[in-house]
Amino acid sequence: MTANNSIITFLAAALVLVTGCQQPSVRPKQICPGKATARQAAAVLGLEKQNVQPMRASADCVMSWRGENGDKKDERVSGKLAFVPPGKIFFKGDKFGEIRFGANETQFWLRVKPELDSYWWGSKALADQCDQMLLVNPVNITEALGIVVVTPDWKLIYRDGYDILSLYEDQKLKKRVYINACDYRIEQIEYFDGYGMKKVSVELTDYWAGDDGLMVPSTIRVGSFDSLGTEESSVQIKLKHIRPVPPEKQKKKLFQRPGRDGYEHLYRLDENCGFIEE
C-alpha cells in the first residue's frame, strides 16, 4: 500500500468517514427490559448528552485492510484527541506527516501534509446535509464517542437486551443505534447509504467512567463495507490517558479554523456536496 493510499484508509476509518439488522458482536452480560417508546429512549439519551464532559485522550489505532492479493494488512497509527461538547473536536496524527482534523460550532477542516499537501474545509450545516456523500462528516465523528442525537420519530424495537433505534428518511433506512438496556450506553451504530446498504459499523465498548462524571468508550472499532456487505477495511481505536479538560484549559485557538499556512491545495465544500478548489 502506498503512503497516499494509507492516508486515505486512515481518514476513511479512524475518523469514521462515511458517505438487515445486525446484532452487536458482544451480547450484554445481563438482560434488562427496554424503554416502552422511542420518546422515552430519546429522553434518556438526551439527559446523557447533557452530562457529557470536555475530554482529551491519546489514541492508538490499528487499521486493517485486504491487499490486492487478498492478504490482510495492518498499519498502526497514534494520535491525540480533544473534545469539547457539543461539537468541538480536534485530532492530531503524525503517521504520514501532518494530519489535523478539527471542528467548532460552525465549521470543520482537514489538513494533510506533506503527502497530499491539501486542506479541506466547509460549514457543518452543509456537512449535515451531505452525510451520505461527504468524505469527512464531523457529526459522525462525535457519534463515535457515543453521542448520538435521537428524536421521538425514530423507530424503536427491543431485542435480546438491546433497544434498537432506527432513523428513516424518505422511507429509507439511514442510521441504526443499539443501546444496552441496562446501563443505556450506545454499543453500536450502523450507517446506511441511499439504497439501504450498510456502509459503516461502529462498535463502542469498555466505557470509561471518570471522577468528574466523564463517560466515554475507550475502545472503538469501525468497519467499512463494500456494496456486497463484506467488510473491506476496519480500524480499532484504543483511547488512553482519558481525562477531563477544565474550562481554563479549553484552548479556544485549538478549535479555530486555521489559515491556509502554505498548503498547495485548498478545497471548500459547496452546495452540491463536493469540494471545489479555491
Secondary structure as UniProt FT lines:
FT   HELIX           3..14
FT   TURN            15..16
FT   HELIX           38..50
FT   STRAND          55..66
FT   TURN            68..69
FT   STRAND          72..84
FT   TURN            85..87
FT   STRAND          88..93
FT   TURN            95..96
FT   STRAND          97..103
FT   STRAND          107..114
FT   STRAND          118..123
FT   HELIX           124..129
FT   TURN            130..133
FT   HELIX           138..143
FT   TURN            144..146
FT   TURN            152..153
FT   STRAND          155..159
FT   TURN            160..161
FT   STRAND          162..169
FT   TURN            170..171
FT   STRAND          172..180
FT   TURN            181..183
FT   STRAND          186..192
FT   TURN            194..195
FT   STRAND          198..209
FT   TURN            211..212
FT   STRAND          215..225
FT   TURN            227..228
FT   STRAND          231..244
FT   HELIX           247..249
FT   HELIX           253..255
FT   TURN            261..262
FT   STRAND          265..269
FT   TURN            271..272
FT   STRAND          275..277
//
